[in-house]
Amino acid sequence: MATTTLSVPEIHCDHCRAAIEGALSPIDGVEGIDVDLENRVVRVEHDDELQLGAVVEAIEDQGYDVPNRDAYVRAS
């Protein structure tokens, strides 16, 4: 099990929290999600095998920017 913390500067309300939790919870390998509105980060507990690019893309699909996304998304 690993924990990854992603900066998501645009999150600020319960709607943001619900959107991100809803997008991440169906991803295989995601075991826990903590959307920290005060610090504007998302902490994801996940299996070691999880491709973090899927997490970043799910957050971005909800309309939020993930700075430094290249650190988590592998080039194809």
N, C-alpha and C positions, 0 to 999 in steps of 0.2 A: 504494500500500500504506500502511496506517495501523496503528498499535498503540493499543489501548485497554486501560487498566488498571481493573479493577473490584474494589472491596473486597467480600470475602466472608468476614466475621468468623468464621463457623462452621466453616470448613474446618480440619482438623487432622491428617489421616492419609492413608495411601495409598489407602484406600477412597474418601475424598472426592475425591482427585486422579483416580482412575479413573472415578468417576461423572461428574465434570465433563468430563473429556476425552472420555468416551464420548458425552455429550450434545451437546457442541459440534462434534466432528469431522465429523458428517454435514451440518452447515449449510453451504449454498453460500456461498462467499465467505470462509469461515474458512480461513486459510492456516497458522496456527500457534497453539499453545496452551501457555502456561506457567502451571502451577498452583504458586504459591509458598506453601507451607505455613507457612514461618517468618513471612512478612509478611502472610499471610492475604489474598492478592490473586490475581486471575486476569488474566494478560496475554493479549490476543487480537490476533494479527496478522491483518488482514483487508483485503479489497478496500474501496476508498472507498465503494462503493455499498451495502455491507452495512447492513441495518437492525439497529442494535444491540439493539432491542427483542427480536428473535429470540434473541439470545445471553442476555439477561437472563431471558427466559421459560424458556429451556432449563435455566439454572442453578436457577431457582426451582422448576421441575418436578422437580428432583432433591431438593428439600426444603431448599435453602439460601436464606437471605435476602440480597438485594442492596440495601444501603442506598443511598439517593439514586437509586432505580430510575427515578424520573420524569425524570432527566436523560438517560436513554437510551431511554425508551419514549415514543413519540409518542402523543398522544391520538387516538382514532379519531373 
